[in-house]
Amino acid sequence: MLVENVDLSSHPGLPGVAMSRLVRGTAAESVRVDLAVLEPGASFPRHPADSEQVFVVVSGEGRVAGDDDVEHPVRAGSLVRWSPGEQHTSWADTQMTVVLVERRPAG
């Protein structure tokens, strides 16, 4: 067992967003897990998903949108999945803590 403290760092270019890498990829599969804390009003700007992405809200409230630009409210317990290439964005209405997971096959 390994117990560690998570150190959050400000994300360059994303005001009000602090992140920490929790898991790095392995030889069998590239998996990336990040923890992000977004201050009220902070956002991840619209961008395409490089791979399948999962966005899990741990605490707080906000909104997400996909290719169709329709905003959907999210809160603690919400899970959002974006397909590879899908344009998406997210906003924090209150301080929002999220776990981001990206998975890619090796190779």
QUIJOHU-V743080 format. One record per run of one state. SS is the DSSP state (@ for helix, = for strand, . for the rest). FROM is the first residue (numbers start at 1). LEN is the number of residues. If there is no record, write none. Layout:
# QUIJOHU-V743080
SS/FROM/LEN
SS/FROM/LEN
This chain:
# QUIJOHU-V743080
./1/8
=/9/2
./11/6
=/17/7
./24/5
=/29/10
./39/4
=/43/6
./49/3
=/52/8
./60/1
=/61/5
./66/5
=/71/5
./76/3
=/79/4
./83/4
=/87/6
./93/3
=/96/10
./106/2
